[in-house]
């Protein structure tokens, strides 16, 4: 027990935060650098430093909006001189709020999403049976043991009309390259990353077990994903269940195909473009080069980096 825990009369709450995975608050000396680098403060005041301090005192205000604002982008822990994992502290407090069913009106949708995930395997309120509808009319097969790779589509790429085109384009490129791939169709469930970050461990573990069972039953060896969140979860969080998958992001896999001569990049594209590093692909998992390497394969394309790129 540290000095802060010794003098506070709210030790039982501190213990609960510790048990929920938030013991990292002990290392914070309130320098405020996390607030300086937080993207939220470009648009409105927000203090992750304050939340960490409240956790240290055993006084987290779980009924307020503030604990839900953090997007877990990872910028604060990447700059912290003390190695405080602010994300772990915030998620631990959210776990407590979830346990007591305390959700402010602004995040009431979390409860609805949790119900949808538990019943239909997605947070969008869509039917499980329609999860594979994006592939209607395409050459997409059910995954069978021995196939080169499982294409794990993900919730938004399967259901969201704006993002289905990504799933369609991925399938098209895989077919062009002669990749023997398949999907789980309606047997695929959400990876569970987002609901875990909201503090609902029960639903996350249920989803993880469903997916792991599907992977084992189908003899999956390699998993291809388009979502950085799916990548992060399968690679870094599913090992908690003693499952170690060969997970590859689409940007990595396409580079493999191009360099192996299985996929040709032809034609010219006279455009000036930029690339946004997804937090969970770049900062959390260190994948920066492959997306840029792909863009460089396109003749005529000029890549202009943003002021904030890579780890920034």
C-alpha positions in Angstrom: 0.0 0.0 0.0 1.5 3.4 -0.9 1.3 6.7 1.0 -1.9 7.9 -0.8 -3.7 4.7 0.0 -2.6 4.8 3.6 -4.1 8.2 4.3 -7.3 7.9 2.4 -10.5 6.7 4.2 -11.7 5.1 0.9 -9.3 2.2 0.8 -12.1 -0.3 -0.1 -12.8 1.6 -3.3 -9.0 1.7 -4.1 -8.9 -2.0 -3.5 -11.8 -2.4 -6.0 -9.9 -0.3 -8.6 -6.8 -2.4 -8.0 -8.7 -5.6 -8.5 -10.2 -4.2 -11.7 -6.8 -3.7 -13.1 -6.2 0.0 -12.3 -3.3 -0.2 -9.9 -1.1 1.8 -12.3 -2.4 5.0 -10.6 0.3 4.5 -7.9 3.1 5.7 -10.2 1.5 9.0 -11.1 3.1 12.2 -9.7 0.6 14.5 -11.4 2.9 16.2 -13.9 0.0 16.8 -16.3 1.8 15.7 -19.4 -1.0 13.3 -20.2 -3.4 16.3 -20.4 -1.1 18.2 -22.6 -0.9 15.5 -25.3 -4.5 14.4 -25.1 -6.3 15.0 -28.4 -9.6 15.8 -26.5 -8.1 19.0 -25.2 -8.0 20.4 -28.8 -11.8 20.5 -28.8 -12.9 20.7 -25.2 -11.4 20.5 -21.7 -10.7 17.0 -20.4 -8.3 15.7 -17.8 -7.2 12.1 -17.6 -4.7 13.3 -14.9 -7.7 14.3 -12.7 -9.3 10.8 -13.2 -6.0 9.1 -12.2 -5.8 11.3 -9.1 -9.4 10.5 -8.2 -8.6 6.8 -8.5 -5.6 7.3 -6.2 -7.9 8.9 -3.6 -10.6 6.3 -4.0 -13.0 9.0 -5.2 -13.8 8.2 -8.9 -16.9 10.0 -10.0 -18.4 7.0 -11.9 -21.8 8.7 -12.3 -20.4 11.5 -14.5 -19.5 11.6 -18.2 -15.8 12.2 -17.8 -14.7 8.6 -17.3 -16.3 7.7 -20.6 -14.6 10.3 -22.7 -11.2 8.6 -23.1 -11.0 6.8 -26.5 -8.0 4.7 -25.3 -6.0 6.1 -28.2 -2.8 5.4 -26.3 -1.2 8.8 -26.6 -0.9 9.5 -22.9 0.9 6.3 -21.8 3.2 6.7 -24.8 4.4 10.0 -23.4 4.2 9.4 -19.6 7.6 9.7 -17.9 6.4 7.4 -15.0 5.0 4.6 -17.1 1.5 5.1 -15.9 -1.0 3.1 -17.9 -3.8 5.6 -17.9 -6.0 3.4 -20.1 -5.9 0.6 -17.5 -6.9 3.0 -14.8 -9.8 4.4 -16.8 -11.1 1.0 -17.9 -10.9 -0.2 -14.3 -13.1 2.6 -13.2 -15.5 1.8 -16.0 -15.6 -1.8 -14.9 -16.8 -0.7 -11.5 -19.4 1.6 -13.1 -20.6 -1.4 -15.2 -20.8 -3.7 -12.2 -23.1 -1.2 -10.5 -25.0 -0.4 -13.7 -24.1 3.3 -13.5 -24.3 4.9 -16.9 -24.9 8.6 -17.5 -27.5 9.4 -20.2 -24.7 10.3 -22.7 -23.5 6.7 -22.7 -26.7 4.8 -22.2 -26.2 3.2 -25.5 -23.4 1.1 -24.0 -25.9 -1.0 -22.2 -27.9 -1.5 -25.4 -24.8 -2.5 -27.3 -23.9 -5.0 -24.6 -27.3 -6.6 -24.9 -27.0 -6.8 -28.7 -23.5 -8.3 -28.5 -24.7 -11.0 -26.1 -27.7 -11.9 -28.2 -26.5 -11.4 -31.8 -22.7 -11.0 -31.7 -22.6 -7.4 -32.8 -23.1 -4.0 -31.1 -25.3 -2.6 -33.9 -28.6 -4.3 -33.2 -28.3 -6.3 -36.4 -29.4 -9.9 -36.9 -26.6 -12.5 -36.7 -28.0 -14.3 -39.8 -27.4 -11.2 -42.0 -23.7 -10.9 -41.0 -22.6 -12.5 -44.3 -25.0 -10.5 -46.5 -22.2 -8.2 -47.7 -20.8 -11.2 -49.6 -23.9 -12.0 -51.6 -23.0 -12.6 -55.2 -19.3 -12.6 -54.5 -16.8 -15.5 -54.7 -16.5 -15.9 -50.9 -16.5 -19.4 -49.4 -17.1 -20.7 -45.9 -13.8 -21.3 -44.2 -12.6 -24.9 -44.2 -9.5 -26.4 -42.5 -6.5 -26.2 -44.8 -7.4 -22.9 -46.4 -4.5 -20.3 -46.5 -6.2 -17.7 -44.3 -9.5 -16.9 -42.5 -10.8 -13.4 -43.5 -12.4 -12.2 -40.2 -14.6 -9.4 -41.5 -15.6 -7.6 -38.3 -18.9 -5.9 -37.3 -18.7 -2.6 -39.1 -17.3 -4.0 -42.3 -20.1 -6.6 -42.4 -23.0 -4.4 -41.5 -22.3 -0.7 -42.0 -23.2 0.3 -45.6 -20.4 2.8 -45.7 -17.7 0.2 -44.8 -19.1 -2.9 -46.6 -17.1 -1.7 -49.6 -13.9 -2.4 -47.7 -14.9 -6.0 -47.2 -15.9 -6.4 -50.8 -12.7 -4.8 -52.0 -10.7 -7.1 -49.7 -12.4 -10.2 -51.1 -11.8 -9.0 -54.6 -8.1 -8.5 -54.0 -7.8 -11.9 -52.4 -9.5 -13.6 -55.3 -7.3 -11.7 -57.8 -4.2 -12.9 -56.0 -5.4 -16.5 -55.9 -5.6 -16.7 -52.1 -7.5 -19.7 -50.8 -9.6 -18.0 -48.1 -12.9 -18.2 -46.4 -15.0 -16.6 -43.8 -17.0 -17.7 -40.8 -20.2 -16.1 -42.0 -22.9 -15.9 -39.3 -20.6 -17.9 -37.0 -18.3 -14.9 -36.6 -18.9 -12.7 -33.5 -17.5 -9.3 -32.5 -13.9 -9.5 -31.3 -15.1 -7.8 -28.2 -12.5 -5.0 -28.0 -14.8 -2.1 -27.6 -17.1 -3.6 -25.0 -14.1 -4.6 -23.0 -12.8 -1.0 -23.0 -16.2 0.1 -21.7 -15.7 -2.2 -18.7 -17.9 -5.2 -19.5 -15.6 -8.1 -19.0 -18.4 -10.7 -18.9 -19.6 -9.9 -22.4 -16.0 -9.7 -23.7 -15.1 -13.1 -22.3 -18.2 -14.6 -23.8 -17.5 -13.2 -27.3 -13.8 -14.3 -27.0 -14.8 -17.8 -26.1 -17.3 -18.0 -29.0 -14.7 -16.9 -31.5 -12.0 -19.1 -30.1 -14.3 -22.1 -30.3 -15.1 -21.2 -33.9 -11.4 -20.9 -34.7 -10.6 -24.3 -33.2 -13.6 -26.1 -34.7 -12.7 -24.8 -38.2 -8.9 -25.5 -37.8 -8.0 -21.8 -38.3 -4.2 -21.2 -38.3 -4.0 -17.6 -39.8 -6.5 -14.8 -39.3 -6.7 -11.8 -41.7 -8.4 -8.6 -40.5 -9.1 -5.2 -41.8 -10.0 -3.7 -38.4 -7.1 -2.5 -36.2 -9.2 -3.2 -33.2 -9.7 -6.8 -34.2 -6.0 -7.1 -34.9 -5.1 -5.7 -31.4 -7.6 -8.0 -29.7 -6.7 -11.2 -31.4 -2.9 -10.6 -31.1 -2.7 -9.1 -27.6 -5.8 -10.0 -25.6 -6.9 -13.5 -26.8 -3.6 -15.0 -25.5 -5.2 -14.5 -22.1 -7.2 -17.5 -23.1 -4.1 -19.5 -24.0 -4.7 -19.0 -27.7 -1.9 -17.7 -29.9 -3.1 -16.9 -33.4 -1.1 -15.8 -36.4 -2.9 -12.5 -37.0 -2.2 -10.3 -40.0 -3.6 -6.9 -41.0 -4.7 -6.4 -44.5 -2.0 -3.9 -45.2 0.6 -6.4 -44.1 -0.9 -9.2 -46.1 -1.2 -7.2 -49.3 2.5 -6.2 -49.1 3.2 -10.0 -48.8 1.2 -10.7 -51.9 2.8 -7.9 -53.9 6.3 -8.8 -52.9 5.7 -12.5 -53.7 4.4 -11.6 -57.2 0.9 -12.8 -56.5 -0.7 -9.4 -56.8 0.2 -6.8 -59.4 -0.2 -3.1 -58.8 -0.7 -1.5 -62.2 -1.9 1.8 -63.5 -1.2 5.3 -62.3 -3.1 7.5 -59.8 -2.1 11.2 -60.1 -3.2 12.3 -56.6 -1.8 13.8 -53.5 -3.0 11.9 -50.4 -2.3 11.6 -46.7 -2.6 8.6 -44.4 -4.2 8.6 -40.9 -2.5 6.1 -38.6 -5.2 4.2 -36.8 -4.4 4.3 -33.0 -4.8 0.6 -32.6 -2.7 -0.2 -35.7 0.1 2.3 -35.2 0.5 3.5 -31.6 -0.7 0.3 -30.0 0.9 -2.2 -32.3 3.7 -0.4 -34.1 2.5 -1.0 -37.7 3.5 2.1 -39.6 5.4 1.1 -42.7 3.2 -1.4 -44.5 0.3 1.0 -45.3 2.8 3.5 -46.6 4.7 0.9 -48.5 1.5 0.0 -50.3 0.8 3.6 -51.2 4.3 3.9 -52.6 3.5 1.0 -55.0 1.0 3.3 -56.8 2.6 5.2 -59.6 1.9 8.9 -59.5 0.7 9.0 -55.9 2.2 11.6 -53.6 2.0 10.8 -49.9 2.0 13.9 -47.7 2.3 13.2 -44.0 0.0 14.9 -41.5 1.5 17.1 -38.8 0.6 14.3 -36.3 1.5 11.0 -37.7 2.9 7.6 -36.6 3.3 7.8 -32.8 2.3 11.5 -32.5 
